[in-house]
């Protein structure tokens, strides 16, 4: 392997870092403490569901990965899946989990080491949305445990975090500011980010 470490981050507006006055979000903050030896691609798109990510990720991944590199994949979605529009959720729980399962299977076939970050809570969407998001997180965690893929469980912790709540309430009702993204960053780092980067691509990462 060449030592060319590439990490593609796929997901929604939380991956993109919407609301952060520093324009870094959690992805930028994680990378800031990782060091300069990573080529990273933030491919978060606002309002994307798991369906949207699945539709686009292969082409975008192909354009950013190369043979003989240590190619990695970080995925975080589900918050938008659980949003209710016109009396129905945008993406049903079972399909959201199936979408993740398909990405895990494909990443294994392509020998891509994968990390999954759970869906953040959207406070202004109400208690029913939080319940749906918590169910998505639980199903994702169970799937990742079976497939030996690292999973970062963030939903409940952020829903109860004072900085996240205060900043989301003061903002657009969904996205935090600096403090909330710092909290999310800490959860990712504490869950074993460095250990995952230290594992070999295409194999289950250390936990």
C-alpha positions as CSV (number, residue, x, y, z in Angstrom):
1,X,0.0,0.0,0.0
2,X,1.3,3.5,-1.0
3,X,0.6,5.3,2.3
4,X,-1.9,7.5,0.5
5,X,-4.7,7.7,3.1
6,X,-8.1,8.9,1.7
7,X,-11.3,9.3,3.7
8,X,-14.6,10.1,2.1
9,X,-17.4,11.4,4.4
10,X,-20.9,10.9,3.1
11,X,-24.1,12.2,4.6
12,X,-26.3,15.2,5.2
13,X,-26.1,18.7,6.5
14,X,-24.6,17.6,9.8
15,X,-21.7,16.1,7.9
16,X,-21.5,19.3,5.9
17,X,-21.4,21.3,9.1
18,X,-24.3,23.6,8.6
19,X,-24.6,26.2,11.4
20,X,-21.0,26.2,12.4
21,X,-19.6,29.7,12.5
22,X,-16.1,28.3,11.9
23,X,-17.3,26.4,8.8
24,X,-15.7,23.2,10.0
25,X,-18.5,21.1,11.6
26,X,-17.5,17.8,13.2
27,X,-15.7,16.5,10.1
28,X,-13.3,19.4,10.0
29,X,-12.7,19.3,13.7
30,X,-11.9,15.5,13.6
31,X,-9.5,16.1,10.8
32,X,-7.9,19.0,12.6
33,X,-6.7,16.7,15.4
34,X,-5.9,13.8,13.0
35,X,-3.0,15.5,11.3
36,X,-2.0,16.4,7.8
37,X,-1.5,12.9,6.4
38,X,-5.1,12.4,5.3
39,X,-6.7,13.5,2.1
40,X,-10.3,14.1,3.1
41,X,-13.5,14.7,1.1
42,X,-16.6,16.1,2.7
43,X,-19.5,14.9,0.7
44,X,-22.3,15.9,3.0
45,X,-25.4,17.3,1.2
46,X,-28.1,19.2,3.0
47,X,-31.5,17.4,3.2
48,X,-30.0,14.1,1.9
49,X,-31.6,10.9,3.1
50,X,-30.0,7.5,3.0
51,X,-31.7,7.0,-0.4
52,X,-30.0,10.1,-1.7
53,X,-26.6,9.0,-0.4
54,X,-27.0,5.6,-2.0
55,X,-27.9,7.1,-5.3
56,X,-24.8,9.2,-5.5
57,X,-22.1,7.7,-3.4
58,X,-20.6,5.2,-5.9
59,X,-19.8,7.7,-8.6
60,X,-18.5,10.2,-6.1
61,X,-16.4,7.6,-4.3
62,X,-15.0,6.3,-7.6
63,X,-13.8,9.8,-8.5
64,X,-11.9,10.1,-5.2
65,X,-10.4,6.7,-4.6
66,X,-7.4,5.2,-6.3
67,X,-5.8,1.8,-6.5
68,X,-3.1,1.0,-4.0
69,X,-4.3,3.8,-1.7
70,X,-5.8,3.3,1.8
71,X,-9.3,4.3,0.9
72,X,-11.8,4.8,3.8
73,X,-15.5,5.5,4.0
74,X,-17.4,7.4,6.8
75,X,-21.2,7.4,6.6
76,X,-23.7,9.3,8.7
77,X,-27.4,9.6,7.7
78,X,-30.9,9.0,9.1
79,X,-32.0,12.3,10.6
80,X,-33.6,13.3,7.3
81,X,-35.0,9.8,6.8
82,X,-37.1,10.2,9.9
83,X,-38.6,13.6,9.0
84,X,-42.3,13.5,8.3
85,X,-43.6,15.2,5.2
86,X,-47.2,15.1,4.0
87,X,-48.1,12.5,6.6
88,X,-45.3,10.0,6.0
89,X,-41.7,9.7,6.8
90,X,-39.3,10.4,4.0
91,X,-37.6,7.0,4.3
92,X,-39.0,4.1,6.3
93,X,-36.8,2.6,9.0
94,X,-36.4,-0.8,7.2
95,X,-35.2,0.8,4.0
96,X,-32.8,3.1,5.8
97,X,-31.2,0.1,7.5
98,X,-31.2,-1.8,4.2
99,X,-29.4,1.1,2.6
100,X,-26.7,1.0,5.2
101,X,-26.4,-2.8,4.9
102,X,-25.9,-2.4,1.2
103,X,-23.1,0.1,1.7
104,X,-21.4,-2.1,4.3
105,X,-21.5,-5.1,2.0
106,X,-20.2,-3.1,-0.9
107,X,-17.4,-1.5,1.1
108,X,-16.3,-5.0,2.2
109,X,-16.3,-6.2,-1.4
110,X,-14.2,-3.2,-2.4
111,X,-11.9,-3.6,0.7
112,X,-12.9,-0.2,2.0
113,X,-12.6,0.3,5.8
114,X,-15.9,1.8,6.9
115,X,-17.1,3.8,10.0
116,X,-20.7,4.7,10.7
117,X,-21.8,7.7,12.8
118,X,-25.3,7.7,14.0
119,X,-28.0,10.3,13.1
120,X,-28.0,13.5,15.2
121,X,-31.3,14.6,16.7
122,X,-33.4,17.3,15.1
123,X,-34.9,19.2,18.0
124,X,-37.6,21.2,16.2
125,X,-38.9,18.1,14.6
126,X,-40.4,17.0,17.9
127,X,-40.6,14.0,20.2
128,X,-41.9,11.6,17.6
129,X,-39.0,12.4,15.3
130,X,-36.5,11.8,18.1
131,X,-38.1,8.5,18.8
132,X,-37.8,7.5,15.2
133,X,-34.2,8.7,15.1
134,X,-33.4,6.7,18.2
135,X,-34.9,3.6,16.6
136,X,-32.8,4.2,13.5
137,X,-29.6,4.5,15.6
138,X,-30.4,1.3,17.5
139,X,-31.0,-0.7,14.3
140,X,-27.8,0.8,12.8
141,X,-25.8,-0.2,15.9
142,X,-27.1,-3.7,15.8
143,X,-26.3,-4.1,12.1
144,X,-22.8,-2.7,12.6
145,X,-22.2,-5.0,15.5
146,X,-23.1,-8.1,13.4
147,X,-21.0,-6.9,10.5
148,X,-18.1,-5.8,12.7
149,X,-18.2,-2.2,11.5
150,X,-17.4,0.5,14.1
151,X,-20.5,2.6,15.0
152,X,-20.5,5.9,16.9
153,X,-23.7,6.2,18.9
154,X,-24.5,10.0,19.2
155,X,-28.2,10.4,19.1
156,X,-29.2,10.1,22.8
157,X,-26.1,11.9,24.0
158,X,-26.7,14.9,21.8
159,X,-30.4,15.0,22.5
160,X,-29.5,15.5,26.2
161,X,-26.4,17.7,25.7
162,X,-26.9,21.3,27.1
163,X,-24.6,22.9,24.4
164,X,-26.4,21.1,21.6
165,X,-29.8,22.0,22.9
166,X,-29.0,25.7,23.5
167,X,-27.3,26.3,20.2
168,X,-30.0,24.4,18.1
169,X,-32.7,26.4,20.0
170,X,-30.9,29.7,19.3
171,X,-30.3,28.7,15.7
172,X,-32.5,27.1,13.0
173,X,-33.9,24.4,15.3
174,X,-31.9,21.6,13.7
175,X,-28.2,22.6,13.5
176,X,-25.9,23.6,16.4
177,X,-23.1,26.1,16.4
178,X,-19.5,25.7,17.6
179,X,-20.2,24.1,20.9
180,X,-22.5,21.5,19.5
181,X,-20.2,20.4,16.8
182,X,-17.3,20.3,19.3
183,X,-19.5,17.9,21.4
184,X,-20.2,15.7,18.4
185,X,-16.5,15.7,17.5
186,X,-15.6,14.5,21.0
187,X,-18.1,11.6,20.7
188,X,-16.4,10.5,17.4
189,X,-12.9,10.8,18.8
190,X,-13.8,9.0,22.1
191,X,-15.4,6.2,20.1
192,X,-12.1,5.2,18.6
193,X,-11.4,7.4,15.6
194,X,-7.6,7.0,15.8
195,X,-7.9,3.3,16.3
196,X,-10.0,3.0,13.2
197,X,-7.5,5.0,11.2
198,X,-4.8,2.7,12.5
199,X,-6.5,-0.4,11.3
200,X,-5.9,-1.9,7.9
201,X,-8.3,-1.0,5.1
202,X,-10.7,-3.7,4.1
203,X,-10.6,-5.4,7.6
204,X,-12.7,-4.8,10.7
205,X,-11.4,-1.8,12.6
206,X,-10.2,-1.8,16.2
207,X,-12.9,-0.7,18.7
